[in-house]
Amino acid sequence: MPSSEEIFEKVQETLVDALGVDDDEVTPSATLIGDLGAESIDFLDIVFRLEKNFDIKIPRGELFPENLASADSGFVADGKVTTDGIAQLREKMPHADVDSFAKDPQVSRIQDLFTVDMICKFVAARLK
C-alpha cells in the first residue's frame, strides 16, 4: 500500500493532467471546482485517470455522488441541505469533510466537499 504522501503525489499528477493546472495549485485543501476550475465533464476524466493511475475500479457515482443536493432529491429546503441530506452525504461520501459542510449547509457550498484531500482519502480507502 502506498503512503499518504505517495497517494497525494499521484492524485496531484492526475489532477494536473486532467485539469491543466500547475502542481503547486493542487494542495490538499484545494476544491476541484472553486480552486482548480473543474467542470462536470472533468469529473469523468478524473475518475478515468484515477482508475488507470492507481489500478482501481471506481463505480459511477461513488467518488462523486450525483444529484444529492438537487431540488427534487428531498434533501434540500430553503437553499440548505436538510438533516436527512447531511446524513445521506455522510453515508455516500465518508471520505469527505461533511462535518465542516454541516455547519453551514448551503446548497451553493456543496461543491466545497470535492477537495484534493477527499480524493486522496477515497483512493487510500480503495487501496486497502
QUISUL-V60635 format. One line per field, one symbol per residue. burial: # if it has 16 or more other C-alpha atoms within 10 Angstrom, else .. A space follows every 10 residues. Layout:
# QUISUL-V60635
burial->???
This chain:
# QUISUL-V60635
burial->......#### ######.##. #....##..# ###..#.#.. .##.###### ...#...#.. ..##...##. ....##...# ##..##.### .##.####.. ##..###..# .######### ####....
